[in-house]
Structures are given as structure tokens and as C-alpha cells.
Amino acid sequence: GTCKPCAWFWKPSGCSNGSDCLHCHLCSKEEIKTRKKATRATKLCRPSTRPALAAAADERTEDNPALGGVGSGGRGPIA
């Protein structure tokens, strides 16, 4: 559970690093798929930060006349 499986080991071309590879060559092909699915499920369960980022960007635009916000007279950025 603490190792990091080599993604290339099970490919037809194999791992080009061989014994110098820093990743695990003992894990099964299914282990890589299982860990990817678990990671994907974890990411899907997290609340998205995108709406918060969009709101923060809107606030910065409103406060900055150079970005077309309040005080620019609707002219947009100063050239």
C-alpha cells in the first residue's frame, strides 16, 4: 500500500528504466487500475473550488478600473 506502481512495467514496451526504476514492479496490473479508480472517486467527492475562484476573479475585476471594473467609465483597460 505504500509503494508507487510503475505505470510502464505492464505496457507492451515495458519499463525502459529497468532496475533503475524508482517505482514498484511487483504490483499487479490491476493494482494500478484500482488506485486510479480510488483517486478519481476521491476527486469527484470533493466540493469544487471553481465557483469560489470565479467569484474571487469577479471581485478583483470590479475593484480594478484597469481591468474594466468600477471607475473605468466602461472604457476597459487603459492603453
Buried (B, 14 or more C-beta within 10 A) or exposed (E): EEEEBBEBBBEEEEBEEEEEEEBBBEBEEEBBEEBEEEEEEEEEEEEEEEEEEEEEEEEEBEEBBEEBBEEBEEEEEEE
